[in-house]
Amino acid sequence: MIVTVVIVPVVVLVRMSVEIVTTAVGAVVGTFVLVGTKKFSQQFF
């Protein structure tokens, strides 16, 4: 019983942290892509 009590919060924390990390990485990548496309289009058009 004690093992499951310990495992459940750990799994929940890991899932939350993974979601937060993926969201942050997605936001950073999106920002980079936006900035990159703007600079790229400015250079060529």
N, C-alpha and C positions, 0 to 999 in steps of 0.2 A: 504493500500500500504506500509506504513512504517513497518508494522509487517513483511511482506514478505521480505523486504529489510534487516531486522535484522536477520530473521530466516535463510536465504540462506547461508550467510557466516558462521554462527554458525554451520550449518549442515556440510558444507564443512570442517571446522576446526575439528569438531568431527570425521568425517570420516578419515581425514588425520592422526590425532593423534591415532586413533584406528589402522590404518594400520601400523604406525610407532611402536606402542606398540607391536602388534602381531609379526611384523618382529623381533623386539629386543628380545621378549620372545622366539620366534622360534630359533633365533641364539644362545641364552644362553642355551636353552634346548638341542639343537643339540651339542653344545660344551660339555655340561655335559655328554651326551650320549656317545659321542666319547671317552672322557677321561675315563668314567666308563667302557666301553667295553675294552679299552686298558688295564686298571688296572686288570679287571676281567680276561682277557685272559692271562695276565702275571702271575697271581696267579695260574691258573689251567693248563697252558701249558708250 
